[in-house]
Amino acid sequence: MVEQGESICLNRVSRLTKLAGITAQIGYKRRPGKYGGRPSVVVDNTLDRQFDVEAPDTVWVTDITYIRTQEGFAYLAVVIDLFSRRVVGWSMQSRQTTDVVLQALLMAIWRRKPKAKVLIHSDQGSQFTSMDWAAFLKAHNLEHSMSRRGNCHDNAVAESFFNLLKRERIRRRTYRTREEARRDVFDYIEMFYNPKRKHARNGMLSPVDFEWQQKLRQEGV
């Protein structure tokens, strides 16, 4: 026997929940802190949402997110190649500093060894407006592009990757330590996302397979 529930007007539900101070929560709450301050350095949005590129190592995007563990938050920075959507660099640390994004970018440069200038796109976070960041880009022949203020869609590819990571892995787990979270992120990126996860944009190929296929085409194989 199925019991019938009460019928109620949506407006009444909205009014009662508001009076009771009840709000919906999706994912993590925003970290406490100061927001809305003007960044010290802002550059043009050269990328301008042109997310489809024709060659590897011409445009990278980068961003940072946080992962909850029982010993505190861990901060994850990634660098993604727009050509294949491959994560070419990443880093996790216990603090949200410029160093975490620099380490991710250093991994990308070490792995890919780009021969020409690369456009690197980020948001206006303090990690990406620091003097250390600017000096690193200049030293490694990287050109900076930056999202407009308050426009998360300007860095939609990085945001999409974080959504996948959290939906497919992080929110399914409880991490006791930051090191446990780091190992799981390694497994997701290096053992699943890059080599196996299919992308519609790649013709249902993984980032690794897509790059390999494009390389064979260029060689006429």
Secondary structure, 3 states (H helix, E strand, C coil): CCCCCCCCCHHHHHHHHHHHCCCCCCCCCCCCCCCCCCCCCCCCCCCCCCCCCCCCCCEEEEEEEEEEECCEEEEEEEEEECCCCEEEEEEEECCCCHHHHHHHHHHHHHHHCCCCCEEEEECCCHHHCCHHHHHHHHHCCEEEEECCCCCHHHHHHHHHHHHHHHHHCHHHCCCCCHHHHHHHHHHHHHHHHCCCCCEHHHCCECHHHHHHHHHHHHCCC
